[in-house]
């Protein structure tokens, strides 16, 4: 399984962000994918995720109401759309995948990780 995150860059404070995670190798079975992020000097944290079989989503409180996550089962792609960006949204965003239908908050439950894409919030 390989995950490729893209779409990061410079985003204005209060603006919108769209990230994509292309997954290859998820040939069969049930998976959940999620976004994590890591700001400098901070631990990696859960942002949100989606179950590919049920479409159920789960979001961190810090982004709830500002983020939607969707998936395209045909293209094997997960999308994150975030609006009203805040300073604390800056960091490296990683996509991750786990086997099973449940979206986990803890990193240790994810088997596969992408390389990360940088998001910088500017004034």
C-alpha positions, 0 to 999 in steps of 0.5 A: 500500500502506498499513500501520496498526499498532495495539495499543501502550500501557502494558505491565507489565514481564514482561507480554504485548503484542499488536500488529496491522498491517493492510495494505491494497493488498497485492492480489497478488504475494508480500510479507513483512512485519516489525516494527521498533522504535525506542527513544529515542536509538537506531536503529530495529531489526528485531524479526521478520517473516513471509513471506506466501507461505511463513509463514516467520518470522525473529526478532531474537536479542533477542526470540527465544523470546518473540515469535510473528508470524503473518499472516491472508492473508484479513484482510491482517493481521500479528500480533505477540505478545510475552511476558515484556516487558523494559525494552528492549522499549519503543519505537515499533513499526513494521510494514513490507512488502517485495515478495518472499518473503524476510524482510529484517533491513535497513530499506532492503529494505522499501518500505512503512512504517506510522506506528508505535505506542508501547509503554511498559514499566512497573514 
